[in-house]
Amino acid sequence: MSDSTEPNNSASPKERFISYSRSRKGGILLAETVISLVVLICYAASIYSGYVTVAICEMVFAGIFFFVFMMDWDKQFPFVSWVWSDFFRVVVGAVLYLITSLICVISGSKDAALLAGGVFGLLATVLFAYDSYLSFMALKDRRQQVPATTVA
């Protein structure tokens, strides 16, 4: 799932961070982490701070996947299907952000922080939906590369 073709084990963590952040998947994961932090701040500043759970979970999961792909642990631990795990993470994140953001936008007319969190949550929904599309395409490409076994 990481965009790098050759794992560079001699690179420092800072170099890995910079190089993976510049890849498409790394940039998306970094953007998901940042937008989740913004949504978290908006929800926490609101009177109704019960919506922070979605933002916290998605920020933590995006950070974990960023770290795993940055350190090339997805290649070191092949028993975990990282592509399917990432696909499940982004689909659930997109659905949860959509639901909570619509609730916040509809009911947040008297609370500006809740309304702002809802709007940023809708932006996060678009970002997570785009990432789910890219993950689906990676799954589709991976499935086409695996030769089918026939039983005689």
DSSP file (Angstrom, degrees, kcal/mol; ACC not computed):
  #  RESIDUE AA STRUCTURE BP1 BP2  ACC     N-H-->O    O-->H-N    N-H-->O    O-->H-N    TCO  KAPPA ALPHA  PHI   PSI    X-CA   Y-CA   Z-CA
    1    1 A M              0   0    0      0, 0.0     2,-0.1     0, 0.0    24,-0.1   0.000 360.0 360.0 360.0 -24.5    0.0    0.0    0.0
    2    2 A S        -     0   0    0      1,-0.1    68,-0.0     2,-0.1    18,-0.0  -0.480 360.0-134.3 -72.8 149.4    2.9    2.3    0.4
    3    3 A D  S    S+     0   0    0     -2,-0.1     2,-0.2    17,-0.1    -1,-0.1   0.606  73.8 101.7 -81.9 -11.5    3.9    4.1   -2.7
    4    4 A S        -     0   0    0      1,-0.1    -2,-0.1    19,-0.0    16,-0.0  -0.500  56.0-159.4 -76.9 143.2    7.6    3.4   -2.4
    5    5 A T  S    S+     0   0    0      1,-0.2    -1,-0.1    -2,-0.2    -3,-0.0   0.827  79.3  41.0 -89.7 -34.9    9.0    0.7   -4.6
    6    6 A E  S    S-     0   0    0      2,-0.0     2,-0.4     0, 0.0    -1,-0.2  -0.962  82.7-130.5-116.8 121.9   12.2    0.0   -2.6
    7    7 A P        -     0   0    0      0, 0.0     2,-0.9     0, 0.0     3,-0.1  -0.574  17.4-151.4 -69.8 128.7   12.2    0.0    1.2
    8    8 A N    >   +     0   0    0     -2,-0.4     3,-0.9     1,-0.2     8,-0.0  -0.806  21.5 172.5-104.9  92.5   15.0    2.2    2.4
    9    9 A N  T 3  S+     0   0    0     -2,-0.9    -1,-0.2     1,-0.2    62,-0.0   0.682  74.3  59.4 -75.9 -17.9   16.0    0.7    5.7
   10   10 A S  T 3  S+     0   0    0     -3,-0.1    -1,-0.2     2,-0.1     2,-0.1   0.541  82.5 104.6 -88.1  -6.3   19.0    3.0    6.1
   11   11 A A  S <  S-     0   0    0     -3,-0.9    -3,-0.0     1,-0.1     0, 0.0  -0.441  75.4-114.7 -76.5 148.2   17.0    6.2    5.9
   12   12 A S     >  -     0   0    0     -2,-0.1     4,-2.5     1,-0.1     5,-0.2  -0.370  29.0-107.6 -74.3 160.3   16.4    8.1    9.1
   13   13 A P  H  > S+     0   0    0      0, 0.0     4,-2.6     0, 0.0     5,-0.2   0.857 121.1  54.4 -58.4 -34.4   12.9    8.5   10.4
   14   14 A K  H  > S+     0   0    0      2,-0.2     4,-2.5     1,-0.2     5,-0.2   0.923 109.4  46.8 -65.1 -43.5   12.8   12.1    9.3
   15   15 A E  H  > S+     0   0    0      2,-0.2     4,-2.6     1,-0.2     5,-0.2   0.895 112.9  49.7 -65.0 -39.5   13.8   11.2    5.8
   16   16 A R  H  X S+     0   0    0     -4,-2.5     4,-2.9     2,-0.2     5,-0.3   0.915 110.8  50.6 -63.1 -42.6   11.2    8.5    5.7
   17   17 A F  H  X S+     0   0    0     -4,-2.6     4,-2.3    -5,-0.2    -2,-0.2   0.936 113.4  44.2 -60.8 -47.5    8.6   10.9    7.0
   18   18 A I  H  X S+     0   0    0     -4,-2.5     4,-1.1     2,-0.2    -2,-0.2   0.927 116.4  45.7 -65.2 -45.2    9.4   13.5    4.3
   19   19 A S  H  < S+     0   0    0     -4,-2.6     4,-0.4     1,-0.2     3,-0.2   0.903 116.3  44.7 -68.9 -39.3    9.6   11.0    1.5
   20   20 A Y  H >< S+     0   0    0     -4,-2.9     3,-1.0    -5,-0.2     6,-0.4   0.848 107.9  58.5 -73.8 -31.4    6.4    9.2    2.4
   21   21 A S  H 3< S+     0   0    0     -4,-2.3    -1,-0.2    -5,-0.3    -2,-0.2   0.799 103.0  54.7 -64.4 -26.9    4.6   12.5    3.0
   22   22 A R  T 3< S+     0   0    0     -4,-1.1    -1,-0.2    -3,-0.2    -2,-0.2   0.594  91.5  90.7 -83.9 -10.9    5.3   13.4   -0.6
   23   23 A S  S <> S-     0   0    0     -3,-1.0     4,-2.4    -4,-0.4     5,-0.2  -0.398  89.5-113.0 -78.2 164.4    3.7   10.2   -1.9
   24   24 A R  H  > S+     0   0    0      2,-0.2     4,-2.0     1,-0.2     5,-0.2   0.945 115.9  42.3 -64.6 -49.0    0.0   10.2   -2.8
   25   25 A K  H  > S+     0   0    0      1,-0.2     4,-2.5     2,-0.2    -1,-0.2   0.897 115.2  50.7 -66.6 -40.2   -1.0    7.8   -0.1
   26   26 A G  H  > S+     0   0    0     -6,-0.4     4,-2.4     1,-0.2    -1,-0.2   0.898 110.0  49.8 -64.3 -41.0    1.2    9.5    2.5
   27   27 A G  H  X S+     0   0    0     -4,-2.4     4,-2.4    -7,-0.2    -1,-0.2   0.885 111.6  48.8 -64.7 -38.4   -0.2   12.9    1.7
   28   28 A I  H  X S+     0   0    0     -4,-2.0     4,-2.6     2,-0.2    -2,-0.2   0.929 112.1  47.8 -67.6 -44.5   -3.7   11.6    2.0
   29   29 A L  H  X S+     0   0    0     -4,-2.5     4,-2.0     2,-0.2    -2,-0.2   0.896 113.1  48.6 -63.3 -39.3   -3.1   10.0    5.3
   30   30 A L  H  X S+     0   0    0     -4,-2.4     4,-2.3     2,-0.2    -1,-0.2   0.908 111.8  49.2 -65.7 -41.8   -1.4   13.1    6.6
   31   31 A A  H  X S+     0   0    0     -4,-2.4     4,-2.9     1,-0.2     5,-0.3   0.880 109.2  52.8 -65.0 -37.8   -4.3   15.2    5.4
   32   32 A E  H  X S+     0   0    0     -4,-2.6     4,-1.9     2,-0.2    -1,-0.2   0.895 110.0  48.6 -63.4 -39.7   -6.8   12.8    7.1
   33   33 A T  H  X S+     0   0    0     -4,-2.0     4,-1.7     2,-0.2    -2,-0.2   0.920 114.2  45.2 -65.6 -43.6   -4.9   13.2   10.3
   34   34 A V  H  X S+     0   0    0     -4,-2.3     4,-2.2     2,-0.2    -2,-0.2   0.923 113.7  47.7 -68.4 -44.8   -4.8   17.0   10.1
   35   35 A I  H  X S+     0   0    0     -4,-2.9     4,-2.4     1,-0.2    -1,-0.2   0.859 111.0  52.6 -67.0 -33.1   -8.5   17.4    9.1
   36   36 A S  H  X S+     0   0    0     -4,-1.9     4,-2.4    -5,-0.3    -1,-0.2   0.871 108.3  51.0 -67.7 -35.5   -9.5   15.0   11.9
   37   37 A L  H  X S+     0   0    0     -4,-1.7     4,-2.4     2,-0.2    -2,-0.2   0.905 110.3  49.0 -65.4 -41.6   -7.5   17.2   14.4
   38   38 A V  H  X S+     0   0    0     -4,-2.2     4,-2.2     2,-0.2    -2,-0.2   0.920 112.6  47.3 -63.4 -44.1   -9.3   20.3   13.1
   39   39 A V  H  X S+     0   0    0     -4,-2.4     4,-2.8     1,-0.2     5,-0.2   0.905 110.7  53.1 -63.2 -41.0  -12.7   18.6   13.5
   40   40 A L  H  X S+     0   0    0     -4,-2.4     4,-2.5     1,-0.2    -2,-0.2   0.916 109.0  48.4 -60.0 -44.7  -11.6   17.4   17.0
   41   41 A I  H  X S+     0   0    0     -4,-2.4     4,-1.7     2,-0.2    -1,-0.2   0.909 112.9  48.1 -63.5 -42.5  -10.8   21.0   18.0
   42   42 A C  H  X S+     0   0    0     -4,-2.2     4,-0.6     1,-0.2    -2,-0.2   0.927 114.0  45.7 -65.0 -44.8  -14.1   22.3   16.7
   43   43 A Y  H >< S+     0   0    0     -4,-2.8     3,-0.7     1,-0.2    -2,-0.2   0.879 111.6  52.5 -66.2 -37.0  -16.1   19.6   18.4
   44   44 A A  H 3< S+     0   0    0     -4,-2.5    -1,-0.2     1,-0.2    -2,-0.2   0.829 107.8  51.7 -69.0 -30.9  -14.2   20.0   21.6
   45   45 A A  H 3< S+     0   0    0     -4,-1.7    -1,-0.2    -5,-0.2    -2,-0.2   0.596  96.2  94.6 -79.2 -10.5  -14.9   23.8   21.6
   46   46 A S  S << S-     0   0    0     -3,-0.7     3,-0.2    -4,-0.6    -3,-0.0  -0.317  84.4-122.2 -78.8 161.8  -18.6   23.1   21.1
   47   47 A I  S    S+     0   0    0      1,-0.2     2,-1.0    -2,-0.1    -1,-0.1   0.874 111.0  55.2 -66.8 -38.2  -21.2   22.9   23.8
   48   48 A Y    >   +     0   0    0      1,-0.1     3,-0.6     2,-0.0    -1,-0.2  -0.772  65.9 166.2 -98.2  89.7  -22.0   19.4   22.6
   49   49 A S  G >   +     0   0    0     -2,-1.0     3,-1.2     1,-0.2    -1,-0.1   0.244  45.8 102.0 -91.9  15.3  -18.7   17.7   22.8
   50   50 A G  G >   +     0   0    0      1,-0.2     3,-0.5     2,-0.1    -1,-0.2   0.596  69.4  67.3 -74.0  -9.5  -20.0   14.2   22.4
   51   51 A Y  G X> S+     0   0    0     -3,-0.6     4,-0.8     1,-0.2     3,-0.7   0.444  71.5  92.7 -90.0   0.4  -19.0   14.0   18.7
   52   52 A V  H <>  +     0   0    0     -3,-1.2     4,-2.7     1,-0.2     5,-0.2   0.721  67.6  77.0 -68.1 -19.6  -15.3   14.1   19.4
   53   53 A T  H <> S+     0   0    0     -3,-0.5     4,-2.7     1,-0.2     5,-0.2   0.903  93.3  48.6 -60.0 -43.7  -15.1   10.3   19.5
   54   54 A V  H <> S+     0   0    0     -3,-0.7     4,-2.5     1,-0.2     5,-0.2   0.930 113.6  46.9 -62.4 -45.2  -15.2    9.9   15.7
   55   55 A A  H  X S+     0   0    0     -4,-0.8     4,-2.1     2,-0.2    -2,-0.2   0.898 113.4  48.4 -65.5 -40.4  -12.6   12.6   15.2
   56   56 A I  H  X S+     0   0    0     -4,-2.7     4,-2.5     2,-0.2     5,-0.2   0.951 113.5  46.5 -64.2 -48.8  -10.3   11.0   17.8
   57   57 A C  H  X S+     0   0    0     -4,-2.7     4,-2.8    -5,-0.2     5,-0.2   0.930 115.1  45.4 -61.5 -46.4  -10.6    7.5   16.4
   58   58 A E  H  X S+     0   0    0     -4,-2.5     4,-2.3    -5,-0.2    -1,-0.2   0.859 112.7  51.0 -68.2 -34.2  -10.1    8.5   12.8
   59   59 A M  H  X S+     0   0    0     -4,-2.1     4,-2.1    -5,-0.2    -1,-0.2   0.926 113.6  44.8 -66.9 -43.5   -7.1   10.7   13.7
   60   60 A V  H  X S+     0   0    0     -4,-2.5     4,-2.5     2,-0.2    -2,-0.2   0.931 114.9  47.5 -65.9 -45.8   -5.4    7.9   15.7
   61   61 A F  H  X S+     0   0    0     -4,-2.8     4,-2.6    -5,-0.2     5,-0.2   0.904 112.1  49.3 -65.0 -40.5   -6.1    5.3   13.0
   62   62 A A  H  X S+     0   0    0     -4,-2.3     4,-2.3    -5,-0.2    -1,-0.2   0.900 112.1  49.7 -64.2 -39.2   -4.9    7.5   10.2
   63   63 A G  H  X S+     0   0    0     -4,-2.1     4,-2.3     2,-0.2    -2,-0.2   0.899 110.7  49.4 -64.6 -40.7   -1.7    8.2   12.2
   64   64 A I  H  X S+     0   0    0     -4,-2.5     4,-2.7     2,-0.2    -2,-0.2   0.934 113.1  45.6 -64.1 -46.4   -1.2    4.5   12.9
   65   65 A F  H  X S+     0   0    0     -4,-2.6     4,-2.6     2,-0.2     5,-0.3   0.882 111.2  53.5 -66.4 -36.7   -1.6    3.6    9.2
   66   66 A F  H  X S+     0   0    0     -4,-2.3     4,-2.5    -5,-0.2    -1,-0.2   0.940 112.0  45.2 -59.4 -46.4    0.7    6.5    8.2
   67   67 A F  H  X S+     0   0    0     -4,-2.3     4,-2.3     2,-0.2     6,-0.3   0.908 112.8  50.2 -65.7 -42.4    3.4    5.2   10.6
   68   68 A V  H  <>S+     0   0    0     -4,-2.7     5,-2.3     1,-0.2     6,-0.7   0.934 116.2  40.8 -62.2 -46.7    3.0    1.6    9.4
   69   69 A F  H ><5S+     0   0    0     -4,-2.6     3,-0.8     3,-0.2    -1,-0.2   0.864 113.5  54.3 -71.4 -34.9    3.3    2.5    5.8
   70   70 A M  H 3<5S+     0   0    0     -4,-2.5    -2,-0.2    -5,-0.3    -1,-0.2   0.906 112.6  42.5 -64.9 -41.1    6.0    5.0    6.4
   71   71 A M  T 3<5S-     0   0    0     -4,-2.3    -1,-0.2    -5,-0.2    -2,-0.2   0.410 111.4-121.8 -85.6   3.0    8.2    2.4    8.2
   72   72 A D  T X>5 +     0   0    0     -3,-0.8     3,-0.9    -4,-0.3     4,-0.9   0.777  66.4 141.6  60.3  30.2    7.3   -0.3    5.6
   73   73 A W  H 3>< +     0   0    0     -5,-2.3     4,-1.8    -6,-0.3    -4,-0.2   0.698  59.0  72.8 -72.4 -17.7    5.9   -2.5    8.3
   74   74 A D  H 34 S+     0   0    0     -6,-0.7    -1,-0.2     1,-0.2     8,-0.2   0.803 101.7  43.3 -64.9 -26.7    3.2   -3.5    5.8
   75   75 A K  H <4 S+     0   0    0     -3,-0.9    -1,-0.2     1,-0.1    -2,-0.2   0.735 112.6  52.1 -86.7 -25.7    5.9   -5.5    4.0
   76   76 A Q  H  < S+     0   0    0     -4,-0.9    -2,-0.2     1,-0.2    -3,-0.1   0.729 113.2  44.5 -82.7 -22.3    7.4   -6.9    7.2
   77   77 A F    ><  +     0   0    0     -4,-1.8     3,-1.3     1,-0.1    -1,-0.2  -0.663  64.2 160.7-120.0  74.3    4.0   -8.2    8.5
   78   78 A P  T 3   +     0   0    0      0, 0.0    -1,-0.1     0, 0.0    -2,-0.1   0.622  63.0  77.2 -74.1 -10.5    2.4   -9.9    5.5
   79   79 A F  T 3  S+     0   0    0     -3,-0.1     2,-0.5     2,-0.1    -2,-0.0   0.676  85.6  71.8 -73.7 -14.1    0.0  -11.9    7.7
   80   80 A V  S <  S-     0   0    0     -3,-1.3     2,-1.5    -6,-0.1     3,-0.2  -0.884  86.0-134.0 -97.6 128.4   -2.1   -8.7    8.1
   81   81 A S     >  +     0   0    0     -2,-0.5     4,-2.5     1,-0.2     5,-0.2  -0.658  28.5 178.9 -82.0  92.2   -4.0   -7.7    5.0
   82   82 A W  H  > S+     0   0    0     -2,-1.5     4,-2.5     1,-0.2     5,-0.2   0.823  75.6  55.4 -67.9 -32.0   -3.1   -4.0    5.1
   83   83 A V  H  > S+     0   0    0      2,-0.2     4,-2.3     1,-0.2    -1,-0.2   0.939 112.2  42.3 -67.2 -45.9   -4.9   -3.1    2.0
   84   84 A W  H  > S+     0   0    0      2,-0.2     4,-2.6     1,-0.2    -2,-0.2   0.894 114.2  52.2 -67.2 -38.7   -8.2   -4.6    3.3
   85   85 A S  H  X S+     0   0    0     -4,-2.5     4,-2.3     2,-0.2    -2,-0.2   0.920 111.7  46.1 -62.3 -43.7   -7.6   -3.0    6.7
   86   86 A D  H  X S+     0   0    0     -4,-2.5     4,-2.4     2,-0.2     5,-0.2   0.901 111.9  51.4 -66.6 -40.2   -7.0    0.4    5.2
   87   87 A F  H  X S+     0   0    0     -4,-2.3     4,-2.2     1,-0.2     5,-0.2   0.932 111.4  47.1 -61.8 -45.4  -10.1    0.0    2.9
   88   88 A F  H  X S+     0   0    0     -4,-2.6     4,-2.3     1,-0.2     5,-0.3   0.903 111.6  52.6 -61.6 -41.9  -12.3   -0.9    5.9
   89   89 A R  H  X S+     0   0    0     -4,-2.3     4,-2.2     1,-0.2    -2,-0.2   0.915 112.4  42.8 -61.1 -45.6  -10.9    2.0    7.9
   90   90 A V  H  X S+     0   0    0     -4,-2.4     4,-2.5     2,-0.2    42,-0.2   0.854 113.5  50.8 -75.5 -32.9  -11.6    4.7    5.3
   91   91 A V  H  X S+     0   0    0     -4,-2.2     4,-2.3    -5,-0.2     5,-0.2   0.945 114.2  44.2 -67.4 -46.2  -15.1    3.4    4.4
   92   92 A V  H  X S+     0   0    0     -4,-2.3     4,-2.8    -5,-0.2     5,-0.2   0.910 114.3  51.2 -63.4 -41.0  -16.1    3.3    8.1
   93   93 A G  H  X S+     0   0    0     -4,-2.2     4,-2.6    -5,-0.3     5,-0.2   0.906 109.7  48.9 -62.4 -42.5  -14.5    6.8    8.5
   94   94 A A  H  X S+     0   0    0     -4,-2.5     4,-2.1    34,-0.2    -1,-0.2   0.919 114.0  45.8 -64.2 -43.0  -16.3    8.2    5.6
   95   95 A V  H  X S+     0   0    0     -4,-2.3     4,-2.4     2,-0.2    -2,-0.2   0.934 115.2  46.1 -66.8 -45.7  -19.7    6.9    6.7
   96   96 A L  H  X S+     0   0    0     -4,-2.8     4,-2.6     1,-0.2     5,-0.3   0.907 113.5  48.6 -65.8 -41.1  -19.2    8.0   10.4
   97   97 A Y  H  X S+     0   0    0     -4,-2.6     4,-2.5    -5,-0.2     5,-0.3   0.899 111.1  51.6 -64.0 -39.2  -18.0   11.4    9.4
   98   98 A L  H  X S+     0   0    0     -4,-2.1     4,-2.2    -5,-0.2     5,-0.2   0.944 113.0  44.3 -62.4 -47.1  -21.0   11.8    7.0
   99   99 A I  H  X S+     0   0    0     -4,-2.4     4,-2.0     1,-0.2    -2,-0.2   0.956 118.4  41.5 -63.9 -51.7  -23.5   10.9    9.7
  100  100 A T  H  X S+     0   0    0     -4,-2.6     4,-2.4     1,-0.2    -1,-0.2   0.873 114.8  51.7 -67.3 -35.5  -22.0   13.0   12.5
  101  101 A S  H  X S+     0   0    0     -4,-2.5     4,-2.8    -5,-0.3     5,-0.2   0.907 109.3  49.1 -68.9 -40.5  -21.3   16.0   10.2
  102  102 A L  H  X S+     0   0    0     -4,-2.2     4,-2.3    -5,-0.3     5,-0.2   0.913 112.0  49.4 -64.2 -40.5  -24.9   16.0    8.8
  103  103 A I  H  X S+     0   0    0     -4,-2.0     4,-2.5    -5,-0.2    -2,-0.2   0.928 113.9  46.2 -61.3 -44.5  -26.2   15.9   12.4
  104  104 A C  H  X S+     0   0    0     -4,-2.4     4,-1.2     2,-0.2    -2,-0.2   0.886 113.5  47.5 -68.2 -39.6  -23.9   18.7   13.5
  105  105 A V  H  < S+     0   0    0     -4,-2.8    -1,-0.2     2,-0.2    -2,-0.2   0.902 115.6  45.4 -68.9 -39.7  -24.7   20.9   10.4
  106  106 A I  H  < S+     0   0    0     -4,-2.3     3,-0.3    -5,-0.2    -2,-0.2   0.908 125.0  30.9 -70.2 -41.5  -28.4   20.4   10.8
  107  107 A S  H  < S+     0   0    0     -4,-2.5     3,-0.4    -5,-0.2    -1,-0.2   0.433 100.7  82.5 -99.1   2.0  -28.5   21.0   14.6
  108  108 A G    ><  +     0   0    0     -4,-1.2     3,-0.6     1,-0.2     7,-0.4   0.043  47.8 116.5 -96.8  27.8  -25.6   23.4   15.0
  109  109 A S  T 3  S+     0   0    0     -3,-0.3    -1,-0.2     1,-0.2     3,-0.1   0.776  85.3  37.7 -68.6 -24.2  -27.4   26.7   14.1
  110  110 A K  T 3  S+     0   0    0     -3,-0.4     2,-0.5     1,-0.2    -1,-0.2   0.451 111.0  64.2-103.9  -1.7  -26.9   28.1   17.6
  111  111 A D    <>  -     0   0    0     -3,-0.6     4,-2.1     1,-0.1    -1,-0.2  -0.922  60.2-170.3-126.2 104.5  -23.4   26.7   18.1
  112  112 A A  H  > S+     0   0    0     -2,-0.5     4,-2.7     1,-0.2     5,-0.2   0.856  87.1  53.3 -65.4 -36.3  -20.8   28.0   15.7
  113  113 A A  H  > S+     0   0    0      2,-0.2     4,-2.5     1,-0.2    -1,-0.2   0.898 109.9  48.0 -66.8 -39.1  -18.1   25.6   16.8
  114  114 A L  H  > S+     0   0    0      2,-0.2     4,-2.1     1,-0.2    -2,-0.2   0.898 112.7  49.1 -66.8 -39.7  -20.4   22.6   16.2
  115  115 A L  H  X S+     0   0    0     -4,-2.1     4,-2.2    -7,-0.4    -2,-0.2   0.911 111.9  48.2 -65.1 -42.7  -21.4   24.0   12.8
  116  116 A A  H  X S+     0   0    0     -4,-2.7     4,-2.7     1,-0.2     5,-0.2   0.910 111.0  51.1 -64.4 -41.2  -17.7   24.6   11.9
  117  117 A G  H  X S+     0   0    0     -4,-2.5     4,-2.1     1,-0.2    -1,-0.2   0.875 109.5  51.4 -62.3 -37.2  -16.9   21.0   13.0
  118  118 A G  H  X S+     0   0    0     -4,-2.1     4,-1.9     2,-0.2    -2,-0.2   0.900 110.5  47.6 -65.3 -41.4  -19.8   19.7   10.8
  119  119 A V  H  X S+     0   0    0     -4,-2.2     4,-1.8     2,-0.2    -2,-0.2   0.930 114.4  45.5 -67.1 -44.7  -18.5   21.6    7.8
  120  120 A F  H  X S+     0   0    0     -4,-2.7     4,-2.3     1,-0.2    -1,-0.2   0.848 110.1  56.6 -65.6 -31.9  -14.9   20.3    8.3
  121  121 A G  H  X S+     0   0    0     -4,-2.1     4,-2.1    -5,-0.2    -1,-0.2   0.868 104.2  51.8 -65.2 -36.5  -16.4   16.9    8.9
  122  122 A L  H  X S+     0   0    0     -4,-1.9     4,-1.8     2,-0.2    -2,-0.2   0.883 109.3  50.1 -66.9 -37.0  -18.1   17.0    5.5
  123  123 A L  H  X S+     0   0    0     -4,-1.8     4,-2.2     1,-0.2    -2,-0.2   0.896 109.9  50.9 -64.3 -38.9  -14.7   17.9    4.0
  124  124 A A  H  X S+     0   0    0     -4,-2.3     4,-3.0     2,-0.2     5,-0.2   0.865 105.6  56.7 -64.8 -35.3  -13.2   15.0    5.9
  125  125 A T  H  X S+     0   0    0     -4,-2.1     4,-2.5     2,-0.2    -1,-0.2   0.918 107.7  47.4 -60.9 -43.4  -16.0   12.8    4.4
  126  126 A V  H  X S+     0   0    0     -4,-1.8     4,-2.3     2,-0.2    -2,-0.2   0.916 113.4  48.3 -64.0 -42.9  -14.9   13.8    0.9
  127  127 A L  H  X S+     0   0    0     -4,-2.2     4,-2.2     1,-0.2    -2,-0.2   0.918 113.8  45.8 -64.8 -43.6  -11.3   13.1    1.7
  128  128 A F  H  X S+     0   0    0     -4,-3.0     4,-2.2     2,-0.2    -1,-0.2   0.869 111.7  52.4 -68.1 -35.7  -12.1    9.7    3.3
  129  129 A A  H  X S+     0   0    0     -4,-2.5     4,-2.0    -5,-0.2    -2,-0.2   0.905 109.5  49.4 -65.7 -40.5  -14.4    8.8    0.3
  130  130 A Y  H  X S+     0   0    0     -4,-2.3     4,-2.2     1,-0.2    -2,-0.2   0.910 111.5  49.2 -62.8 -42.0  -11.5    9.7   -2.1
  131  131 A D  H  X S+     0   0    0     -4,-2.2     4,-2.5     1,-0.2    -2,-0.2   0.866 108.6  53.1 -66.1 -35.4   -9.2    7.5   -0.1
  132  132 A S  H  X S+     0   0    0     -4,-2.2     4,-2.4     2,-0.2    -1,-0.2   0.878 107.8  51.6 -67.3 -35.3  -11.7    4.7   -0.1
  133  133 A Y  H  X S+     0   0    0     -4,-2.0     4,-2.3     2,-0.2    -2,-0.2   0.932 111.7  46.2 -62.9 -45.5  -11.9    4.9   -3.9
  134  134 A L  H  X S+     0   0    0     -4,-2.2     4,-2.0     1,-0.2    -2,-0.2   0.886 113.0  49.8 -65.2 -37.9   -8.1    4.7   -4.2
  135  135 A S  H  X S+     0   0    0     -4,-2.5     4,-2.3     2,-0.2    -1,-0.2   0.882 109.5  51.8 -67.1 -37.8   -8.0    1.8   -1.7
  136  136 A F  H  X S+     0   0    0     -4,-2.4     4,-2.5     2,-0.2    -2,-0.2   0.909 109.1  49.8 -64.5 -41.2  -10.7    0.0   -3.7
  137  137 A M  H  X S+     0   0    0     -4,-2.3     4,-2.5     2,-0.2    -2,-0.2   0.876 109.8  51.3 -65.1 -36.2   -8.7    0.5   -6.9
  138  138 A A  H  X S+     0   0    0     -4,-2.0     4,-2.3     2,-0.2    -2,-0.2   0.894 111.0  48.5 -66.5 -39.0   -5.6   -0.9   -5.1
  139  139 A L  H  X S+     0   0    0     -4,-2.3     4,-2.3     2,-0.2    -2,-0.2   0.909 111.6  49.7 -64.2 -41.5   -7.7   -3.9   -4.1
  140  140 A K  H  X S+     0   0    0     -4,-2.5     4,-1.8     2,-0.2    -2,-0.2   0.914 112.7  46.1 -64.8 -43.6   -8.9   -4.4   -7.6
  141  141 A D  H  X S+     0   0    0     -4,-2.5     4,-1.3     1,-0.2    -1,-0.2   0.892 112.5  51.1 -65.5 -39.5   -5.4   -4.2   -9.0
  142  142 A R  H  X S+     0   0    0     -4,-2.3     4,-1.0     1,-0.2    -2,-0.2   0.886 109.1  50.7 -65.7 -38.3   -4.1   -6.6   -6.4
  143  143 A R  H  < S+     0   0    0     -4,-2.3     3,-0.3     1,-0.2    -1,-0.2   0.867 109.1  50.9 -68.4 -35.7   -6.9   -9.1   -7.1
  144  144 A Q  H  < S+     0   0    0     -4,-1.8    -1,-0.2     1,-0.2    -2,-0.2   0.749 106.8  55.5 -73.5 -22.8   -6.2   -9.0  -10.9
  145  145 A Q  H  < S+     0   0    0     -4,-1.3    -1,-0.2    -3,-0.1    -2,-0.2   0.735  88.3  87.3 -81.3 -22.2   -2.4   -9.6  -10.3
  146  146 A V  S  < S-     0   0    0     -4,-1.0     2,-0.2    -3,-0.3    -4,-0.0  -0.667  82.8-127.6 -81.0 122.3   -3.0  -12.8   -8.3
  147  147 A P        -     0   0    0      0, 0.0     2,-0.2     0, 0.0    -2,-0.1  -0.456  23.7-117.0 -70.8 140.2   -3.2  -15.8  -10.6
  148  148 A A        -     0   0    0     -2,-0.2     2,-0.4    -4,-0.1    -4,-0.0  -0.547  23.2-137.6 -76.3 137.9   -6.3  -17.9  -10.2
  149  149 A T        -     0   0    0     -2,-0.2     2,-0.4     2,-0.0    -1,-0.0  -0.817  14.9-154.5 -98.1 137.1   -5.7  -21.5   -9.1
  150  150 A T        -     0   0    0     -2,-0.4     2,-0.6     2,-0.0     0, 0.0  -0.890   4.9-146.2-112.3 141.4   -7.7  -24.2  -10.7
  151  151 A V              0   0    0     -2,-0.4    -2,-0.0     1,-0.1     0, 0.0  -0.920 360.0 360.0-106.9 124.4   -8.5  -27.6   -9.1
  152  152 A A              0   0    0     -2,-0.6    -1,-0.1     0, 0.0    -2,-0.0   0.468 360.0 360.0 -85.5 360.0   -8.7  -30.5  -11.6
